Amino acid sequence: MIKILIKKLLNMGVDPYAIFYFRCDELVDFKELLRVLRTYLNFKKTI
């Protein structure tokens, strides 16, 4: 369902760099998710 939503957003002209998708299947806990999100946000600041 998420991938369908992403495709719709892209078809609507949303900037691909404004969309964040990360598979969370392998995450152990919320702390690991928090690390992923912080890393992404820090990366996004540099773009």
PDBQT receptor file of N, H, CA, C and O in Angstrom, charges set to zero:
ATOM      1  N   MET A   1       0.814  -1.179   0.000  1.00  0.00    +0.000 N 
ATOM      2  CA  MET A   1       0.000   0.000   0.000  1.00  0.00    +0.000 C 
ATOM      3  C   MET A   1       0.873   1.265   0.000  1.00  0.00    +0.000 C 
ATOM      4  O   MET A   1       0.568   2.233  -0.697  1.00  0.00    +0.000 OA
ATOM      5  N   ILE A   2       1.935   1.250   0.768  1.00  0.00    +0.000 N 
ATOM      6  H   ILE A   2       2.183   0.464   1.334  1.00  0.00    +0.000 HD
ATOM      7  CA  ILE A   2       2.816   2.416   0.832  1.00  0.00    +0.000 C 
ATOM      8  C   ILE A   2       3.451   2.694  -0.526  1.00  0.00    +0.000 C 
ATOM      9  O   ILE A   2       3.551   3.846  -0.948  1.00  0.00    +0.000 OA
ATOM     10  N   LYS A   3       3.880   1.634  -1.207  1.00  0.00    +0.000 N 
ATOM     11  H   LYS A   3       3.799   0.698  -0.864  1.00  0.00    +0.000 HD
ATOM     12  CA  LYS A   3       4.508   1.826  -2.515  1.00  0.00    +0.000 C 
ATOM     13  C   LYS A   3       3.516   2.381  -3.532  1.00  0.00    +0.000 C 
ATOM     14  O   LYS A   3       3.899   3.154  -4.410  1.00  0.00    +0.000 OA
ATOM     15  N   ILE A   4       2.248   1.995  -3.422  1.00  0.00    +0.000 N 
ATOM     16  H   ILE A   4       1.937   1.367  -2.709  1.00  0.00    +0.000 HD
ATOM     17  CA  ILE A   4       1.216   2.557  -4.300  1.00  0.00    +0.000 C 
ATOM     18  C   ILE A   4       1.048   4.042  -4.018  1.00  0.00    +0.000 C 
ATOM     19  O   ILE A   4       0.929   4.842  -4.946  1.00  0.00    +0.000 OA
ATOM     20  N   LEU A   5       1.036   4.415  -2.745  1.00  0.00    +0.000 N 
ATOM     21  H   LEU A   5       1.132   3.765  -1.990  1.00  0.00    +0.000 HD
ATOM     22  CA  LEU A   5       0.926   5.827  -2.367  1.00  0.00    +0.000 C 
ATOM     23  C   LEU A   5       2.121   6.622  -2.897  1.00  0.00    +0.000 C 
ATOM     24  O   LEU A   5       1.954   7.733  -3.403  1.00  0.00    +0.000 OA
ATOM     25  N   ILE A   6       3.302   6.066  -2.784  1.00  0.00    +0.000 N 
ATOM     26  H   ILE A   6       3.438   5.164  -2.373  1.00  0.00    +0.000 HD
ATOM     27  CA  ILE A   6       4.506   6.744  -3.284  1.00  0.00    +0.000 C 
ATOM     28  C   ILE A   6       4.406   6.944  -4.796  1.00  0.00    +0.000 C 
ATOM     29  O   ILE A   6       4.739   8.011  -5.311  1.00  0.00    +0.000 OA
ATOM     30  N   LYS A   7       3.949   5.923  -5.493  1.00  0.00    +0.000 N 
ATOM     31  H   LYS A   7       3.678   5.056  -5.074  1.00  0.00    +0.000 HD
ATOM     32  CA  LYS A   7       3.790   6.044  -6.945  1.00  0.00    +0.000 C 
ATOM     33  C   LYS A   7       2.790   7.145  -7.298  1.00  0.00    +0.000 C 
ATOM     34  O   LYS A   7       3.021   7.917  -8.228  1.00  0.00    +0.000 OA
ATOM     35  N   LYS A   8       1.687   7.220  -6.562  1.00  0.00    +0.000 N 
ATOM     36  H   LYS A   8       1.500   6.593  -5.806  1.00  0.00    +0.000 HD
ATOM     37  CA  LYS A   8       0.695   8.277  -6.798  1.00  0.00    +0.000 C 
ATOM     38  C   LYS A   8       1.297   9.655  -6.557  1.00  0.00    +0.000 C 
ATOM     39  O   LYS A   8       1.058  10.584  -7.328  1.00  0.00    +0.000 OA
ATOM     40  N   LEU A   9       2.076   9.786  -5.492  1.00  0.00    +0.000 N 
ATOM     41  H   LEU A   9       2.270   9.031  -4.866  1.00  0.00    +0.000 HD
ATOM     42  CA  LEU A   9       2.714  11.068  -5.195  1.00  0.00    +0.000 C 
ATOM     43  C   LEU A   9       3.657  11.475  -6.320  1.00  0.00    +0.000 C 
ATOM     44  O   LEU A   9       3.677  12.633  -6.738  1.00  0.00    +0.000 OA
ATOM     45  N   LEU A  10       4.434  10.516  -6.803  1.00  0.00    +0.000 N 
ATOM     46  H   LEU A  10       4.418   9.576  -6.464  1.00  0.00    +0.000 HD
ATOM     47  CA  LEU A  10       5.360  10.802  -7.903  1.00  0.00    +0.000 C 
ATOM     48  C   LEU A  10       4.606  11.198  -9.167  1.00  0.00    +0.000 C 
ATOM     49  O   LEU A  10       5.016  12.113  -9.881  1.00  0.00    +0.000 OA
ATOM     50  N   ASN A  11       3.502  10.507  -9.441  1.00  0.00    +0.000 N 
ATOM     51  H   ASN A  11       3.169   9.764  -8.861  1.00  0.00    +0.000 HD
ATOM     52  CA  ASN A  11       2.684  10.836 -10.614  1.00  0.00    +0.000 C 
ATOM     53  C   ASN A  11       2.052  12.219 -10.499  1.00  0.00    +0.000 C 
ATOM     54  O   ASN A  11       1.758  12.864 -11.505  1.00  0.00    +0.000 OA
ATOM     55  N   MET A  12       1.846  12.667  -9.260  1.00  0.00    +0.000 N 
ATOM     56  H   MET A  12       2.084  12.143  -8.443  1.00  0.00    +0.000 HD
ATOM     57  CA  MET A  12       1.273  13.999  -9.030  1.00  0.00    +0.000 C 
ATOM     58  C   MET A  12       2.338  15.089  -9.125  1.00  0.00    +0.000 C 
ATOM     59  O   MET A  12       2.024  16.278  -9.060  1.00  0.00    +0.000 OA
ATOM     60  N   GLY A  13       3.585  14.686  -9.277  1.00  0.00    +0.000 N 
ATOM     61  H   GLY A  13       3.841  13.720  -9.329  1.00  0.00    +0.000 HD
ATOM     62  CA  GLY A  13       4.650  15.660  -9.427  1.00  0.00    +0.000 C 
ATOM     63  C   GLY A  13       5.404  15.998  -8.157  1.00  0.00    +0.000 C 
ATOM     64  O   GLY A  13       6.194  16.942  -8.136  1.00  0.00    +0.000 OA
ATOM     65  N   VAL A  14       5.170  15.234  -7.095  1.00  0.00    +0.000 N 
ATOM     66  H   VAL A  14       4.528  14.467  -7.113  1.00  0.00    +0.000 HD
ATOM     67  CA  VAL A  14       5.910  15.463  -5.853  1.00  0.00    +0.000 C 
ATOM     68  C   VAL A  14       7.381  15.150  -6.092  1.00  0.00    +0.000 C 
ATOM     69  O   VAL A  14       7.715  14.150  -6.727  1.00  0.00    +0.000 OA
ATOM     70  N   ASP A  15       8.244  15.998  -5.586  1.00  0.00    +0.000 N 
ATOM     71  H   ASP A  15       7.972  16.810  -5.070  1.00  0.00    +0.000 HD
ATOM     72  CA  ASP A  15       9.688  15.808  -5.728  1.00  0.00    +0.000 C 
ATOM     73  C   ASP A  15      10.096  14.487  -5.079  1.00  0.00    +0.000 C 
ATOM     74  O   ASP A  15       9.807  14.273  -3.902  1.00  0.00    +0.000 OA
ATOM     75  N   PRO A  16      10.754  13.608  -5.808  1.00  0.00    +0.000 N 
ATOM     76  CA  PRO A  16      11.168  12.316  -5.239  1.00  0.00    +0.000 C 
ATOM     77  C   PRO A  16      12.038  12.460  -3.991  1.00  0.00    +0.000 C 
ATOM     78  O   PRO A  16      12.030  11.588  -3.122  1.00  0.00    +0.000 OA
ATOM     79  N   TYR A  17      12.784  13.555  -3.902  1.00  0.00    +0.000 N 
ATOM     80  H   TYR A  17      12.791  14.263  -4.607  1.00  0.00    +0.000 HD
ATOM     81  CA  TYR A  17      13.637  13.767  -2.729  1.00  0.00    +0.000 C 
ATOM     82  C   TYR A  17      12.826  14.197  -1.500  1.00  0.00    +0.000 C 
ATOM     83  O   TYR A  17      13.370  14.290  -0.399  1.00  0.00    +0.000 OA
ATOM     84  N   ALA A  18      11.535  14.456  -1.686  1.00  0.00    +0.000 N 
ATOM     85  H   ALA A  18      11.093  14.380  -2.579  1.00  0.00    +0.000 HD
ATOM     86  CA  ALA A  18      10.669  14.824  -0.569  1.00  0.00    +0.000 C 
ATOM     87  C   ALA A  18       9.984  13.593   0.030  1.00  0.00    +0.000 C 
ATOM     88  O   ALA A  18       9.235  13.704   1.000  1.00  0.00    +0.000 OA
ATOM     89  N   ILE A  19      10.243  12.427  -0.552  1.00  0.00    +0.000 N 
ATOM     90  H   ILE A  19      10.852  12.337  -1.341  1.00  0.00    +0.000 HD
ATOM     91  CA  ILE A  19       9.607  11.188  -0.100  1.00  0.00    +0.000 C 
ATOM     92  C   ILE A  19      10.657  10.304   0.559  1.00  0.00    +0.000 C 
ATOM     93  O   ILE A  19      11.719  10.051  -0.008  1.00  0.00    +0.000 OA
ATOM     94  N   PHE A  20      10.349   9.845   1.750  1.00  0.00    +0.000 N 
ATOM     95  H   PHE A  20       9.486  10.050   2.211  1.00  0.00    +0.000 HD
ATOM     96  CA  PHE A  20      11.260   8.955   2.475  1.00  0.00    +0.000 C 
ATOM     97  C   PHE A  20      10.575   7.607   2.665  1.00  0.00    +0.000 C 
ATOM     98  O   PHE A  20       9.470   7.537   3.203  1.00  0.00    +0.000 OA
ATOM     99  N   TYR A  21      11.228   6.549   2.228  1.00  0.00    +0.000 N 
ATOM    100  H   TYR A  21      12.126   6.606   1.791  1.00  0.00    +0.000 HD
ATOM    101  CA  TYR A  21      10.718   5.189   2.419  1.00  0.00    +0.000 C 
ATOM    102  C   TYR A  21      11.841   4.339   2.979  1.00  0.00    +0.000 C 
ATOM    103  O   TYR A  21      12.957   4.344   2.460  1.00  0.00    +0.000 OA
ATOM    104  N   PHE A  22      11.541   3.615   4.033  1.00  0.00    +0.000 N 
ATOM    105  H   PHE A  22      10.634   3.611   4.454  1.00  0.00    +0.000 HD
ATOM    106  CA  PHE A  22      12.535   2.735   4.637  1.00  0.00    +0.000 C 
ATOM    107  C   PHE A  22      11.832   1.489   5.146  1.00  0.00    +0.000 C 
ATOM    108  O   PHE A  22      10.882   1.583   5.923  1.00  0.00    +0.000 OA
ATOM    109  N   ARG A  23      12.291   0.332   4.717  1.00  0.00    +0.000 N 
ATOM    110  H   ARG A  23      13.064   0.256   4.086  1.00  0.00    +0.000 HD
ATOM    111  CA  ARG A  23      11.717  -0.922   5.216  1.00  0.00    +0.000 C 
ATOM    112  C   ARG A  23      12.173  -1.147   6.644  1.00  0.00    +0.000 C 
ATOM    113  O   ARG A  23      13.369  -1.129   6.935  1.00  0.00    +0.000 OA
ATOM    114  N   CYS A  24      11.234  -1.354   7.516  1.00  0.00    +0.000 N 
ATOM    115  H   CYS A  24      10.263  -1.369   7.280  1.00  0.00    +0.000 HD
ATOM    116  CA  CYS A  24      11.537  -1.500   8.942  1.00  0.00    +0.000 C 
ATOM    117  C   CYS A  24      11.488  -2.952   9.408  1.00  0.00    +0.000 C 
ATOM    118  O   CYS A  24      11.469  -3.217  10.610  1.00  0.00    +0.000 OA
ATOM    119  N   ASP A  25      11.469  -3.881   8.477  1.00  0.00    +0.000 N 
ATOM    120  H   ASP A  25      11.485  -3.666   7.501  1.00  0.00    +0.000 HD
ATOM    121  CA  ASP A  25      11.345  -5.296   8.828  1.00  0.00    +0.000 C 
ATOM    122  C   ASP A  25      12.467  -5.788   9.733  1.00  0.00    +0.000 C 
ATOM    123  O   ASP A  25      12.244  -6.624  10.609  1.00  0.00    +0.000 OA
ATOM    124  N   GLU A  26      13.652  -5.279   9.525  1.00  0.00    +0.000 N 
ATOM    125  H   GLU A  26      13.834  -4.600   8.814  1.00  0.00    +0.000 HD
ATOM    126  CA  GLU A  26      14.817  -5.796  10.247  1.00  0.00    +0.000 C 
ATOM    127  C   GLU A  26      15.185  -4.983  11.490  1.00  0.00    +0.000 C 
ATOM    128  O   GLU A  26      16.151  -5.315  12.177  1.00  0.00    +0.000 OA
ATOM    129  N   LEU A  27      14.444  -3.946  11.780  1.00  0.00    +0.000 N 
ATOM    130  H   LEU A  27      13.660  -3.676  11.222  1.00  0.00    +0.000 HD
ATOM    131  CA  LEU A  27      14.761  -3.128  12.950  1.00  0.00    +0.000 C 
ATOM    132  C   LEU A  27      14.459  -3.890  14.232  1.00  0.00    +0.000 C 
ATOM    133  O   LEU A  27      13.468  -4.615  14.321  1.00  0.00    +0.000 OA
ATOM    134  N   VAL A  28      15.321  -3.717  15.212  1.00  0.00    +0.000 N 
ATOM    135  H   VAL A  28      16.126  -3.128  15.139  1.00  0.00    +0.000 HD
ATOM    136  CA  VAL A  28      15.176  -4.426  16.471  1.00  0.00    +0.000 C 
ATOM    137  C   VAL A  28      14.218  -3.705  17.414  1.00  0.00    +0.000 C 
ATOM    138  O   VAL A  28      13.382  -4.333  18.064  1.00  0.00    +0.000 OA
ATOM    139  N   ASP A  29      14.348  -2.384  17.482  1.00  0.00    +0.000 N 
ATOM    140  H   ASP A  29      15.027  -1.874  16.954  1.00  0.00    +0.000 HD
ATOM    141  CA  ASP A  29      13.506  -1.620  18.401  1.00  0.00    +0.000 C 
ATOM    142  C   ASP A  29      13.352  -0.185  17.912  1.00  0.00    +0.000 C 
ATOM    143  O   ASP A  29      13.888   0.192  16.870  1.00  0.00    +0.000 OA
ATOM    144  N   PHE A  30      12.621   0.598  18.673  1.00  0.00    +0.000 N 
ATOM    145  H   PHE A  30      12.186   0.291  19.519  1.00  0.00    +0.000 HD
ATOM    146  CA  PHE A  30      12.358   1.988  18.276  1.00  0.00    +0.000 C 
ATOM    147  C   PHE A  30      13.623   2.826  18.284  1.00  0.00    +0.000 C 
ATOM    148  O   PHE A  30      13.710   3.811  17.551  1.00  0.00    +0.000 OA
ATOM    149  N   LYS A  31      14.610   2.457  19.100  1.00  0.00    +0.000 N 
ATOM    150  H   LYS A  31      14.539   1.656  19.695  1.00  0.00    +0.000 HD
ATOM    151  CA  LYS A  31      15.861   3.211  19.142  1.00  0.00    +0.000 C 
ATOM    152  C   LYS A  31      16.600   3.109  17.809  1.00  0.00    +0.000 C 
ATOM    153  O   LYS A  31      17.202   4.079  17.347  1.00  0.00    +0.000 OA
ATOM    154  N   GLU A  32      16.549   1.950  17.208  1.00  0.00    +0.000 N 
ATOM    155  H   GLU A  32      16.060   1.162  17.583  1.00  0.00    +0.000 HD
ATOM    156  CA  GLU A  32      17.184   1.771  15.906  1.00  0.00    +0.000 C 
ATOM    157  C   GLU A  32      16.449   2.592  14.843  1.00  0.00    +0.000 C 
ATOM    158  O   GLU A  32      17.076   3.187  13.968  1.00  0.00    +0.000 OA
ATOM    159  N   LEU A  33      15.132   2.619  14.925  1.00  0.00    +0.000 N 
ATOM    160  H   LEU A  33      14.622   2.136  15.636  1.00  0.00    +0.000 HD
ATOM    161  CA  LEU A  33      14.344   3.449  14.005  1.00  0.00    +0.000 C 
ATOM    162  C   LEU A  33      14.688   4.919  14.205  1.00  0.00    +0.000 C 
ATOM    163  O   LEU A  33      14.815   5.663  13.233  1.00  0.00    +0.000 OA
ATOM    164  N   LEU A  34      14.836   5.331  15.421  1.00  0.00    +0.000 N 
ATOM    165  H   LEU A  34      14.733   4.727  16.211  1.00  0.00    +0.000 HD
ATOM    166  CA  LEU A  34      15.197   6.717  15.713  1.00  0.00    +0.000 C 
ATOM    167  C   LEU A  34      16.553   7.056  15.094  1.00  0.00    +0.000 C 
ATOM    168  O   LEU A  34      16.725   8.147  14.549  1.00  0.00    +0.000 OA
ATOM    169  N   ARG A  35      17.514   6.136  15.170  1.00  0.00    +0.000 N 
ATOM    170  H   ARG A  35      17.375   5.250  15.613  1.00  0.00    +0.000 HD
ATOM    171  CA  ARG A  35      18.825   6.352  14.544  1.00  0.00    +0.000 C 
ATOM    172  C   ARG A  35      18.701   6.511  13.037  1.00  0.00    +0.000 C 
ATOM    173  O   ARG A  35      19.343   7.376  12.442  1.00  0.00    +0.000 OA
ATOM    174  N   VAL A  36      17.881   5.684  12.429  1.00  0.00    +0.000 N 
ATOM    175  H   VAL A  36      17.359   4.981  12.913  1.00  0.00    +0.000 HD
ATOM    176  CA  VAL A  36      17.669   5.764  10.977  1.00  0.00    +0.000 C 
ATOM    177  C   VAL A  36      17.075   7.120  10.611  1.00  0.00    +0.000 C 
ATOM    178  O   VAL A  36      17.538   7.775   9.678  1.00  0.00    +0.000 OA
ATOM    179  N   LEU A  37      16.060   7.533  11.341  1.00  0.00    +0.000 N 
ATOM    180  H   LEU A  37      15.684   7.000  12.099  1.00  0.00    +0.000 HD
ATOM    181  CA  LEU A  37      15.404   8.811  11.050  1.00  0.00    +0.000 C 
ATOM    182  C   LEU A  37      16.346   9.994  11.258  1.00  0.00    +0.000 C 
ATOM    183  O   LEU A  37      16.355  10.931  10.459  1.00  0.00    +0.000 OA
ATOM    184  N   ARG A  38      17.125   9.954  12.312  1.00  0.00    +0.000 N 
ATOM    185  H   ARG A  38      17.118   9.194  12.961  1.00  0.00    +0.000 HD
ATOM    186  CA  ARG A  38      18.090  11.047  12.553  1.00  0.00    +0.000 C 
ATOM    187  C   ARG A  38      19.143  11.107  11.451  1.00  0.00    +0.000 C 
ATOM    188  O   ARG A  38      19.514  12.188  10.994  1.00  0.00    +0.000 OA
ATOM    189  N   THR A  39      19.615   9.952  11.034  1.00  0.00    +0.000 N 
ATOM    190  H   THR A  39      19.313   9.074  11.405  1.00  0.00    +0.000 HD
ATOM    191  CA  THR A  39      20.588   9.908   9.945  1.00  0.00    +0.000 C 
ATOM    192  C   THR A  39      19.993  10.491   8.681  1.00  0.00    +0.000 C 
ATOM    193  O   THR A  39      20.642  11.278   7.992  1.00  0.00    +0.000 OA
ATOM    194  N   TYR A  40      18.766  10.114   8.373  1.00  0.00    +0.000 N 
ATOM    195  H   TYR A  40      18.239   9.475   8.934  1.00  0.00    +0.000 HD
ATOM    196  CA  TYR A  40      18.086  10.644   7.189  1.00  0.00    +0.000 C 
ATOM    197  C   TYR A  40      17.922  12.159   7.282  1.00  0.00    +0.000 C 
ATOM    198  O   TYR A  40      18.206  12.872   6.319  1.00  0.00    +0.000 OA
ATOM    199  N   LEU A  41      17.473  12.650   8.415  1.00  0.00    +0.000 N 
ATOM    200  H   LEU A  41      17.243  12.071   9.198  1.00  0.00    +0.000 HD
ATOM    201  CA  LEU A  41      17.257  14.094   8.568  1.00  0.00    +0.000 C 
ATOM    202  C   LEU A  41      18.565  14.868   8.462  1.00  0.00    +0.000 C 
ATOM    203  O   LEU A  41      18.595  15.953   7.882  1.00  0.00    +0.000 OA
ATOM    204  N   ASN A  42      19.638  14.326   9.012  1.00  0.00    +0.000 N 
ATOM    205  H   ASN A  42      19.614  13.445   9.483  1.00  0.00    +0.000 HD
ATOM    206  CA  ASN A  42      20.947  14.975   8.876  1.00  0.00    +0.000 C 
ATOM    207  C   ASN A  42      21.400  14.980   7.417  1.00  0.00    +0.000 C 
ATOM    208  O   ASN A  42      21.951  15.971   6.937  1.00  0.00    +0.000 OA
ATOM    209  N   PHE A  43      21.169  13.881   6.721  1.00  0.00    +0.000 N 
ATOM    210  H   PHE A  43      20.721  13.076   7.111  1.00  0.00    +0.000 HD
ATOM    211  CA  PHE A  43      21.507  13.809   5.313  1.00  0.00    +0.000 C 
ATOM    212  C   PHE A  43      20.677  14.828   4.503  1.00  0.00    +0.000 C 
ATOM    213  O   PHE A  43      21.198  15.501   3.614  1.00  0.00    +0.000 OA
ATOM    214  N   LYS A  44      19.410  14.921   4.823  1.00  0.00    +0.000 N 
ATOM    215  H   LYS A  44      18.987  14.375   5.545  1.00  0.00    +0.000 HD
ATOM    216  CA  LYS A  44      18.503  15.822   4.119  1.00  0.00    +0.000 C 
ATOM    217  C   LYS A  44      18.941  17.286   4.277  1.00  0.00    +0.000 C 
ATOM    218  O   LYS A  44      18.769  18.089   3.359  1.00  0.00    +0.000 OA
ATOM    219  N   LYS A  45      19.493  17.623   5.418  1.00  0.00    +0.000 N 
ATOM    220  H   LYS A  45      19.632  16.971   6.164  1.00  0.00    +0.000 HD
ATOM    221  CA  LYS A  45      19.968  18.999   5.647  1.00  0.00    +0.000 C 
ATOM    222  C   LYS A  45      21.108  19.360   4.712  1.00  0.00    +0.000 C 
ATOM    223  O   LYS A  45      21.278  20.530   4.370  1.00  0.00    +0.000 OA
ATOM    224  N   THR A  46      21.893  18.371   4.293  1.00  0.00    +0.000 N 
ATOM    225  H   THR A  46      21.754  17.420   4.571  1.00  0.00    +0.000 HD
ATOM    226  CA  THR A  46      23.061  18.639   3.454  1.00  0.00    +0.000 C 
ATOM    227  C   THR A  46      22.697  18.777   1.972  1.00  0.00    +0.000 C 
ATOM    228  O   THR A  46      23.505  19.234   1.163  1.00  0.00    +0.000 OA
ATOM    229  N   ILE A  47      21.487  18.379   1.636  1.00  0.00    +0.000 N 
ATOM    230  H   ILE A  47      20.831  18.007   2.293  1.00  0.00    +0.000 HD
ATOM    231  CA  ILE A  47      21.077  18.463   0.212  1.00  0.00    +0.000 C 
ATOM    232  C   ILE A  47      20.570  19.844  -0.113  1.00  0.00    +0.000 C 
ATOM    233  O   ILE A  47      20.183  20.107  -1.251  1.00  0.00    +0.000 OA
TER     234      ILE A  47
